[in-house]
Amino acid sequence: DLKGELFLLRLKRSARQEFKSSEFGRMRKRIARMLTVKREREIEQGINKRLSRKLDRKWKQSIVVRPPPSLRENKEE
């Protein structure tokens, strides 16, 4: 969901719509924090880097694409 929100911010910027530029940094840092925690948990479980990437690919293939929450709110209105 966070990557989707970041994508929407980029779309707003390219379409010259109103947005808060500080949100880019905040969003990227939130994503980085989440990925760091995820990797720390994998290290605790003894999952090496190669297996981690393999699991990420499998997980990404199983994802059902949905619009980010902010876009869903706009559709409801």
N, CA, C and O of each residue as an XYZ file, in Angstrom:
308
protein
N       0.810     -1.199      0.000
C       0.000      0.000      0.000
C       0.855      1.267      0.000
O       0.509      2.250     -0.654
N       1.962      1.244      0.726
C       2.805      2.440      0.784
C       3.431      2.754     -0.569
O       3.546      3.919     -0.950
N       3.832      1.719     -1.289
C       4.413      1.959     -2.612
C       3.352      2.510     -3.560
O       3.658      3.320     -4.435
N       2.116      2.074     -3.388
C       1.022      2.613     -4.195
C       0.775      4.079     -3.888
O       0.519      4.876     -4.790
N       0.852      4.430     -2.611
C       0.682      5.827     -2.216
C       1.798      6.696     -2.798
O       1.558      7.813     -3.256
N       3.018      6.163     -2.771
C       4.151      6.891     -3.346
C       3.948      7.093     -4.846
O       4.258      8.154     -5.386
N       3.429      6.075     -5.505
C       3.141      6.178     -6.937
C       2.104      7.267     -7.204
O       2.240      8.037     -8.156
N       1.071      7.332     -6.366
C       0.046      8.368     -6.544
C       0.624      9.764     -6.345
O       0.237     10.702     -7.042
N       1.545      9.905     -5.400
C       2.201     11.202     -5.206
C       2.979     11.598     -6.457
O       2.970     12.759     -6.867
N       3.646     10.625     -7.053
C       4.390     10.915     -8.284
C       3.445     11.333     -9.404
O       3.748     12.243    -10.176
N       2.299     10.663     -9.487
C       1.317     11.035    -10.511
C       0.811     12.457    -10.293
O       0.667     13.226    -11.243
N       0.545     12.798     -9.038
C       0.081     14.154     -8.741
C       1.123     15.185     -9.130
O       0.799     16.240     -9.674
N       2.385     14.868     -8.843
C       3.458     15.799     -9.183
C       3.557     15.972    -10.699
O       3.714     17.091    -11.189
N       3.466     14.872    -11.434
C       3.598     14.971    -12.887
C       2.392     15.652    -13.520
O       2.515     16.282    -14.571
N       1.228     15.532    -12.888
C       0.022     16.174    -13.409
C      -0.114     17.604    -12.890
O      -1.094     18.289    -13.182
N       0.879     18.046    -12.119
C       0.903     19.395    -11.542
C      -0.315     19.667    -10.653
O      -0.845     20.778    -10.620
N      -0.741     18.632     -9.941
C      -1.818     18.802     -8.974
C      -1.207     19.212     -7.640
O       0.007     19.146     -7.446
N      -2.067     19.634     -6.735
C      -1.596     20.084     -5.428
C      -1.198     18.879     -4.572
O      -1.950     17.910     -4.463
N      -0.009     18.948     -3.966
C       0.468     17.894     -3.077
C       1.532     18.474     -2.156
O       2.078     19.545     -2.421
N       1.822     17.764     -1.080
C       2.861     18.195     -0.143
C       4.163     17.501     -0.529
O       4.255     16.274     -0.499
N       5.150     18.283     -0.884
C       6.414     17.700     -1.339
C       7.136     16.949     -0.224
O       7.926     16.046     -0.502
N       6.880     17.304      1.021
C       7.537     16.617      2.134
C       7.052     15.176      2.277
O       7.715     14.355      2.911
N       5.906     14.872      1.692
C       5.364     13.514      1.777
C       6.250     12.499      1.061
O       6.274     11.328      1.441
N       6.981     12.930      0.025
C       7.864     12.007     -0.686
C       8.898     11.413      0.259
O       9.068     10.195      0.320
N       9.581     12.272      0.992
C      10.608     11.803      1.922
C      10.030     10.942      3.024
O      10.589      9.902      3.373
N       8.921     11.376      3.565
C       8.278     10.606      4.640
C       7.871      9.221      4.157
O       8.090      8.223      4.843
N       7.276      9.171      2.969
C       6.797      7.904      2.433
C       7.971      6.959      2.160
O       7.902      5.771      2.477
N       9.046      7.489      1.570
C      10.211      6.653      1.273
C      10.846      6.130      2.561
O      11.295      4.985      2.614
N      10.884      6.966      3.592
C      11.468      6.534      4.864
C      10.598      5.476      5.541
O      11.117      4.543      6.153
N       9.278      5.621      5.432
C       8.385      4.612      6.010
C       8.583      3.270      5.319
O       8.620      2.226      5.970
N       8.710      3.307      3.988
C       8.938      2.076      3.232
C      10.264      1.448      3.649
O      10.342      0.237      3.855
N      11.309      2.272      3.773
C      12.630      1.769      4.164
C      12.591      1.145      5.556
O      13.204      0.103      5.785
N      11.871      1.779      6.491
C      11.759      1.226      7.846
C      11.088     -0.139      7.825
O      11.534     -1.074      8.489
N      10.012     -0.242      7.056
C       9.289     -1.514      6.987
C      10.167     -2.614      6.390
O      10.175     -3.742      6.884
N      10.903     -2.285      5.331
C      11.776     -3.278      4.708
C      12.911     -3.681      5.648
O      13.328     -4.839      5.656
N      13.409     -2.731      6.437
C      14.473     -3.031      7.391
C      13.975     -3.988      8.463
O      14.657     -4.956      8.799
N      12.805     -3.725      8.996
C      12.233     -4.602     10.027
C      11.989     -5.992      9.451
O      12.250     -7.000     10.108
N      11.491     -6.038      8.230
C      11.239     -7.325      7.569
C      12.534     -8.121      7.444
O      12.564     -9.314      7.745
N      13.594     -7.468      7.004
C      14.880     -8.148      6.829
C      15.465     -8.573      8.174
O      16.051     -9.651      8.272
N      15.317     -7.752      9.205
C      15.806     -8.125     10.535
C      15.113     -9.383     11.033
O      15.748    -10.250     11.633
N      13.821     -9.485     10.789
C      13.080    -10.682     11.202
C      13.547    -11.908     10.426
O      13.647    -13.001     10.983
N      13.834    -11.721      9.131
C      14.338    -12.839      8.332
C      15.696    -13.303      8.849
O      15.961    -14.504      8.903
N      16.547    -12.372      9.224
C      17.867    -12.725      9.756
C      17.716    -13.512     11.052
O      18.446    -14.477     11.276
N      16.776    -13.112     11.907
C      16.524    -13.842     13.153
C      16.081    -15.271     12.875
O      16.419    -16.188     13.625
N      15.323    -15.462     11.794
C      14.838    -16.796     11.440
C      15.892    -17.610     10.691
O      15.690    -18.796     10.429
N      17.006    -16.985     10.348
C      18.079    -17.693      9.665
C      17.906    -17.758      8.156
O      18.490    -18.624      7.505
N      17.121    -16.867      7.597
C      16.903    -16.842      6.151
C      18.014    -16.014      5.514
O      18.208    -14.848      5.856
N      18.746    -16.639      4.576
C      19.831    -15.894      3.934
C      19.283    -14.978      2.837
O      18.104    -15.039      2.488
N      20.157    -14.136      2.306
C      19.748    -13.105      1.351
C      19.155    -13.710      0.078
O      18.161    -13.212     -0.450
N      19.768    -14.780     -0.405
C      19.310    -15.408     -1.647
C      17.900    -15.972     -1.495
O      17.050    -15.760     -2.360
N      17.650    -16.683     -0.407
C      16.328    -17.242     -0.159
C      15.306    -16.128      0.047
O      14.157    -16.243     -0.381
N      15.728    -15.059      0.699
C      14.842    -13.922      0.925
C      14.346    -13.348     -0.398
O      13.156    -13.075     -0.556
N      15.258    -13.167     -1.344
C      14.869    -12.637     -2.653
C      13.945    -13.594     -3.386
O      13.006    -13.165     -4.056
N      14.209    -14.885     -3.261
C      13.360    -15.886     -3.906
C      11.944    -15.834     -3.327
O      10.960    -15.896     -4.065
N      11.854    -15.721     -2.009
C      10.547    -15.631     -1.359
C       9.819    -14.349     -1.759
O       8.599    -14.350     -1.924
N      10.572    -13.254     -1.913
C       9.973    -11.989     -2.351
C       9.354    -12.127     -3.735
O       8.247    -11.648     -3.980
N      10.075    -12.786     -4.638
C       9.536    -12.971     -5.993
C       8.256    -13.788     -5.967
O       7.287    -13.445     -6.644
N       8.242    -14.875     -5.186
C       7.037    -15.702     -5.082
C       5.881    -14.896     -4.509
O       4.745    -14.997     -4.972
N       6.189    -14.095     -3.496
C       5.150    -13.291     -2.854
C       4.588    -12.267     -3.828
O       3.374    -12.075     -3.886
N       5.459    -11.603     -4.600
C       5.011    -10.587     -5.552
C       4.144    -11.186     -6.643
O       3.232    -10.524     -7.138
N       4.413    -12.436     -7.029
C       3.613    -13.088     -8.060
C       2.217    -13.425     -7.553
O       1.288    -13.568     -8.349
N       2.058    -13.551     -6.249
C       0.765    -13.930     -5.689
C      -0.097    -12.729     -5.305
O      -1.189    -12.902     -4.763
N       0.380    -11.518     -5.579
C      -0.331    -10.310     -5.166
C      -1.508    -10.030     -6.095
O      -1.393    -10.144     -7.315
N      -2.636     -9.663     -5.503
C      -3.796     -9.206     -6.254
C      -3.739     -7.683     -6.262
O      -3.679     -7.052     -5.207
N      -3.757     -7.104     -7.441
C      -3.597     -5.656     -7.566
C      -4.886     -4.960     -7.152
O      -5.964     -5.254     -7.669
N      -4.753     -4.025     -6.203
C      -5.872     -3.212     -5.745
C      -5.423     -1.768     -5.733
O      -4.234     -1.496     -5.567
N      -6.345     -0.834     -5.905
C      -5.949      0.572     -5.816
C      -5.589      0.931     -4.375
O      -6.153      0.356     -3.444
N      -4.664      1.869     -4.171
C      -4.298      2.295     -2.823
C      -5.494      2.906     -2.094
O      -6.444      3.354     -2.737
N      -5.458      2.931     -0.759
C      -6.597      3.427      0.018
C      -7.037      4.836     -0.362
O      -8.236      5.112     -0.403
N      -6.107      5.721     -0.637
C      -6.508      7.092     -0.960
C      -7.276      7.147     -2.274
O      -8.167      7.982     -2.432
N      -6.950      6.280     -3.209
C      -7.659      6.251     -4.483
C      -9.036      5.625     -4.310
O      -9.994      6.043     -4.960
N      -9.142      4.628     -3.438
C     -10.441      4.004     -3.178
C     -11.407      5.009     -2.566
O     -12.598      4.998     -2.878
N     -10.894      5.885     -1.691
C     -11.745      6.899     -1.062
C     -12.286      7.860     -2.106
O     -13.439      8.283     -2.018
N     -11.467      8.210     -3.097
C     -11.904      9.126     -4.148
C     -12.992      8.507     -5.011
O     -13.893      9.214     -5.462
N     -12.927      7.206     -5.248
C     -13.929      6.537     -6.078
C     -15.287      6.492     -5.384
O     -16.326      6.552     -6.042
N     -15.280      6.386     -4.047
C     -16.525      6.286     -3.299
C     -17.310      7.585     -3.323
O     -18.536      7.567     -3.215
N     -16.622      8.714     -3.463
C     -17.297     10.014     -3.414
C     -18.048     10.333     -4.666
O     -18.663     11.395     -4.764
